[in-house]
Each structure stands twice: as structure tokens, then as C-alpha cells.
């Protein structure tokens, strides 16, 4: 039931309805090219706290939040803010995983962060169990085991979309367990986890019809060099570029608007 269309396996590009069969979206069904693949760029590998940018002297204790140096962003579709990661508006501190577990509720979006790597997003289930896209497979794991030195935070409000009820978030996540690369239509852990929570087809690769009127604007707030604005034709393209910047700290100059500075 629910999202049966999402589980259709296609090895080639296909013209498929990309609205969610659950009927939770009120706008009209749009048809787009659905690309079923994953190029998950980050791996949750065997890192130590120092590998992830946390040293013994500066690693968060179980009681204390820890500030990290990160690029900050805001994003807009037309004139509407759809994403915000700004220290002036929210707590960007990270916590040890043990502390994070005391704060989580089923259906929460969690972000694990480290230095020079894109963040890894997961859906919290219960009792230390999370569901996530990892190494081309949607799987259930222990948060303590997969963190591997990373620290994390709850990011339920990072995207400004209306969230689904927790039971539907978990239904989305659990309903896709064990799917592998050739069956997956999300390109990274963030897109999958965010789709589970918000149910927006725009998080899927090829999930929205392109139009000249609809554009996404990503404002990159770089310390000491102002705000740079990049423009994209889809939410998925914007997410992938933002994650690339998180991993490398380098902007693609050709995608900057008006020379990039505001």
C-alpha cells in the first residue's frame, strides 16, 4: 500500500508519474523522467574522532554541545525560503551520539557531520536504530555503530516544508528497506531521509518537471567573502552541489549568479 510506484524497478530511464501515490500532495500530478540510481558520495567508514575534525581535547562530552566550523546556507524556490542553515537562526552545535540518542524521537531527521565530507542523514526509528541510504542500499543500522567518530544533531526544521506525521515518516522509511542501487531513485542520504519526512517528490532524481519559471537559488554564506548565489533547475541538483561544497569547500564559479557576490 501507500508508495507502491516508488518500488518499481527500472534499469533504464522511464517516463513515470512522479507524484506520491499516497495522495498526500495536493497539487497536480506531474510527469517527469525518473532516474533510478544512487551515487551516494559519502561513506560512513571507519573514522576516528580526529579524522572527523574532533580531537580528544575538543570532542563533545555527553553533556555539552560542540560548535563546528561550517559553510552556512539558505535556499529559495522563487521567493519562498525552503531551506535554512544559518547560525543566527538556529543551533548548529553538534552532540555526541550518546547524547543525541537521549533527544531523538521516532521519525526525527538526524545529520552526522565531520570535516571535509558531506553530512550523512538518517531517519531515527527507536532504541538506537536508524534507517538510511548507505553504500547504495537502504538499510537499518545502529546509530552508535555507524557514527564512527561523527557527531550529530536533529535537523527536523532545516527544510521549511510541512512534515508528515511520524507514523507516515516511518512507513516511508521502513517500506523501502533493502532496496539497492538499481531500484533507488535518491542520489544521497539527505535526499532519501528528507523524502521520508516530507514526502516531496522533488527530493527524487528526476522527480520534478523542469520549467523556465521555476528555479532554485542557493545562497552560500562564506565568512569574509559575502554571500554567493547559485541557481539550479531542480531541488536535487541544488542538494548535490551543496553537499559537494560541504565536502570540498569549493564553489563552481560557472554556476554563480551575477558574479556570485551580493
C-alpha positions as CSV (number, residue, x, y, z in Angstrom):
1,X,0.0,0.0,0.0
2,X,1.0,3.6,0.0
3,X,4.1,4.1,-2.2
4,X,3.9,1.1,-4.4
5,X,5.0,3.1,-7.5
6,X,8.2,4.1,-5.7
7,X,9.3,0.4,-5.6
8,X,9.1,-0.3,-9.3
9,X,12.4,-1.4,-10.6
10,X,13.7,0.2,-13.9
11,X,17.2,-0.3,-15.3
12,X,16.6,2.4,-17.9
13,X,15.2,5.9,-17.8
14,X,11.4,5.8,-17.8
15,X,8.6,8.2,-18.2
16,X,6.7,7.7,-14.9
17,X,4.2,9.6,-12.9
18,X,6.3,11.1,-10.1
19,X,3.6,12.2,-7.7
20,X,3.3,10.2,-4.5
21,X,0.6,7.6,-4.8
22,X,-0.4,8.2,-1.1
23,X,-2.2,11.2,-2.3
24,X,-0.6,13.4,0.3
25,X,0.4,16.0,-2.2
26,X,-2.4,18.3,-3.2
27,X,-1.0,19.8,-6.4
28,X,-1.4,18.2,-9.8
29,X,0.4,15.0,-10.8
30,X,3.4,15.8,-12.9
31,X,5.2,13.5,-15.3
32,X,9.0,13.5,-15.4
33,X,11.9,11.3,-16.1
34,X,12.6,9.1,-13.1
35,X,16.2,8.0,-12.7
36,X,16.6,5.0,-10.5
37,X,20.1,5.1,-9.2
38,X,22.2,6.2,-6.3
39,X,25.7,7.8,-6.4
40,X,25.9,8.2,-2.6
41,X,29.0,10.3,-2.4
42,X,29.8,9.9,1.3
43,X,30.6,6.7,3.1
44,X,30.1,6.1,6.8
45,X,33.5,4.5,7.1
46,X,35.9,3.7,10.0
47,X,36.9,7.2,11.1
48,X,38.3,8.3,14.4
49,X,37.1,11.5,16.2
50,X,40.2,13.2,15.0
51,X,39.6,12.1,11.4
52,X,36.2,13.8,11.6
53,X,37.6,17.1,12.9
54,X,37.1,16.3,16.6
55,X,40.1,15.9,18.8
56,X,40.4,14.5,22.3
57,X,40.5,18.0,23.8
58,X,37.6,19.3,21.8
59,X,35.3,16.4,21.3
60,X,31.9,17.0,22.8
61,X,31.2,15.4,26.1
62,X,27.9,13.7,26.7
63,X,26.6,16.8,28.4
64,X,28.0,19.6,26.2
65,X,27.1,20.7,22.7
66,X,30.1,21.4,20.4
67,X,30.4,24.2,17.8
68,X,31.9,23.2,14.4
69,X,33.1,25.5,11.6
70,X,30.8,25.0,8.6
71,X,29.6,26.7,5.5
72,X,26.1,28.3,6.1
73,X,23.3,28.3,3.5
74,X,19.8,29.5,2.8
75,X,17.8,28.3,-0.3
76,X,14.7,29.6,-2.1
77,X,12.3,28.4,-4.7
78,X,11.0,31.6,-6.4
79,X,10.6,33.9,-3.4
80,X,9.9,31.2,-0.8
81,X,12.6,30.1,1.6
82,X,12.7,26.3,1.6
83,X,15.9,25.6,3.4
84,X,18.0,27.4,6.1
85,X,21.2,26.6,7.8
86,X,22.2,29.8,9.5
87,X,23.8,30.1,12.9
88,X,21.9,33.3,13.6
89,X,18.6,31.5,13.3
90,X,19.3,28.1,14.8
91,X,21.5,26.0,17.0
92,X,24.2,24.4,14.7
93,X,26.1,22.8,17.6
94,X,26.6,19.0,17.4
95,X,26.4,16.5,20.1
96,X,27.9,13.1,20.9
97,X,25.8,10.3,19.6
98,X,25.1,9.1,23.1
99,X,23.6,12.5,24.0
100,X,21.8,12.6,20.7
101,X,20.0,9.3,21.5
102,X,18.5,10.9,24.6
103,X,17.0,13.7,22.4
104,X,15.6,11.7,19.5
105,X,12.0,10.6,18.7
106,X,10.8,8.2,16.0
107,X,10.7,10.0,12.7
108,X,13.3,12.6,13.5
109,X,15.8,13.7,10.9
110,X,19.4,13.4,12.1
111,X,22.6,14.7,10.5
112,X,26.0,13.3,11.2
113,X,28.8,15.7,10.5
114,X,32.6,15.6,10.0
115,X,35.3,17.6,8.4
116,X,35.8,17.6,4.6
117,X,33.0,15.3,3.9
118,X,29.3,15.7,3.2
119,X,27.0,15.2,6.1
120,X,25.2,11.8,6.5
121,X,21.4,12.0,7.0
122,X,19.3,9.3,8.7
123,X,15.8,8.7,9.9
124,X,15.6,7.8,13.6
125,X,13.4,4.8,14.4
126,X,13.8,3.8,18.0
127,X,16.2,2.1,20.5
128,X,19.4,3.3,18.7
129,X,18.1,2.1,15.3
130,X,18.1,4.3,12.2
131,X,17.2,3.8,8.6
132,X,19.4,5.4,5.9
133,X,20.8,5.2,2.4
134,X,24.3,3.8,2.7
135,X,26.6,2.3,0.0
136,X,23.8,2.0,-2.5
137,X,21.3,0.3,-0.1
138,X,18.5,1.4,2.1
139,X,19.2,-0.3,5.4
140,X,18.6,-0.3,9.2
141,X,21.6,0.1,11.4
142,X,22.7,1.1,14.9
143,X,23.3,4.8,15.2
144,X,26.2,4.2,17.7
145,X,27.8,1.8,15.2
146,X,27.5,3.8,12.0
147,X,28.6,7.1,13.6
148,X,32.3,6.1,13.6
149,X,33.5,9.3,15.3
150,X,31.0,11.7,13.8
151,X,28.8,13.8,16.0
152,X,25.3,14.8,15.1
153,X,22.2,16.9,15.6
154,X,18.5,16.9,14.9
155,X,17.6,18.8,11.7
156,X,13.8,18.5,11.6
157,X,13.4,22.1,10.7
158,X,16.3,22.5,8.2
159,X,13.8,22.2,5.3
160,X,10.8,24.5,5.6
161,X,8.3,22.0,4.2
162,X,5.4,20.7,6.2
163,X,6.4,17.4,7.7
164,X,4.4,14.2,7.6
165,X,3.1,12.6,10.8
166,X,5.8,10.4,12.5
167,X,4.0,7.2,11.6
168,X,4.0,8.1,7.9
169,X,7.7,9.1,8.1
170,X,8.5,5.7,9.4
171,X,6.2,4.0,6.9
172,X,8.1,5.7,4.1
173,X,11.5,4.6,5.6
174,X,10.6,1.0,6.5
175,X,8.7,0.5,3.3
176,X,12.0,0.9,1.3
177,X,14.3,-1.2,3.4
178,X,16.7,-3.5,1.4
179,X,16.3,-1.6,-1.9
180,X,19.6,-1.4,-3.8
181,X,21.2,0.9,-6.3
182,X,19.2,-0.2,-9.4
183,X,15.9,0.2,-7.5
184,X,16.7,3.6,-5.8
185,X,15.7,7.0,-7.0
186,X,17.6,9.1,-4.5
187,X,21.2,10.1,-5.1
188,X,22.3,10.6,-1.5
189,X,21.4,10.0,2.1
190,X,20.0,13.5,2.6
191,X,17.5,13.3,-0.3
192,X,16.2,9.9,0.9
193,X,15.8,10.9,4.6
194,X,14.2,14.3,3.6
195,X,11.8,12.5,1.3
196,X,10.8,10.1,4.1
197,X,10.0,13.1,6.4
198,X,8.3,15.4,3.9
199,X,7.0,13.2,1.1
200,X,8.0,15.6,-1.6
201,X,8.8,14.1,-5.0
202,X,11.3,16.9,-5.6
203,X,13.8,15.0,-3.4
204,X,13.9,12.2,-6.0
205,X,16.2,12.3,-9.0
206,X,14.0,13.3,-12.0
207,X,11.2,13.9,-9.6
208,X,10.0,17.3,-10.9
209,X,9.3,18.7,-14.3
210,X,11.6,21.5,-15.3
211,X,10.2,24.8,-16.3
212,X,11.7,28.2,-17.2
213,X,9.7,29.8,-14.4
214,X,10.8,27.6,-11.6
215,X,14.3,28.0,-10.3
216,X,16.1,27.2,-7.1
217,X,18.5,29.7,-5.6
218,X,21.2,28.6,-3.1
219,X,22.8,31.4,-1.1
220,X,26.2,30.3,0.2
221,X,27.3,32.4,3.2
222,X,31.1,32.4,3.3
223,X,32.9,34.0,6.1
224,X,34.8,37.1,5.0
225,X,33.6,36.9,1.3
226,X,30.0,37.8,1.4
227,X,27.0,35.8,0.1
228,X,27.3,33.9,-3.2
229,X,24.2,32.9,-5.0
230,X,23.9,29.8,-7.3
231,X,20.9,28.9,-9.4
232,X,19.6,25.4,-10.2
233,X,16.8,23.9,-12.2
234,X,15.9,21.2,-9.6
235,X,16.0,20.7,-5.9
236,X,18.0,17.5,-6.3
237,X,20.7,19.4,-8.3
238,X,20.9,22.0,-5.6
239,X,21.3,19.4,-2.9
240,X,24.1,17.7,-4.7
241,X,26.0,20.9,-5.2
242,X,25.6,22.0,-1.6
243,X,26.9,18.6,-0.4
244,X,29.8,18.9,-2.8
245,X,30.7,22.3,-1.3
246,X,30.4,20.8,2.2
247,X,32.9,18.1,1.2
248,X,35.4,20.3,-0.7
249,X,34.6,24.0,0.3
250,X,34.9,24.9,-3.4
251,X,32.2,26.7,-5.4
252,X,31.7,26.1,-9.1
253,X,32.3,29.6,-10.5
254,X,30.3,29.0,-13.6
255,X,27.1,28.4,-11.7
256,X,27.3,31.7,-9.8
257,X,24.7,34.4,-10.4
258,X,25.9,37.9,-11.2
259,X,29.5,37.1,-10.4
260,X,28.4,35.4,-7.2
261,X,28.6,38.3,-4.6
262,X,25.7,40.2,-3.2
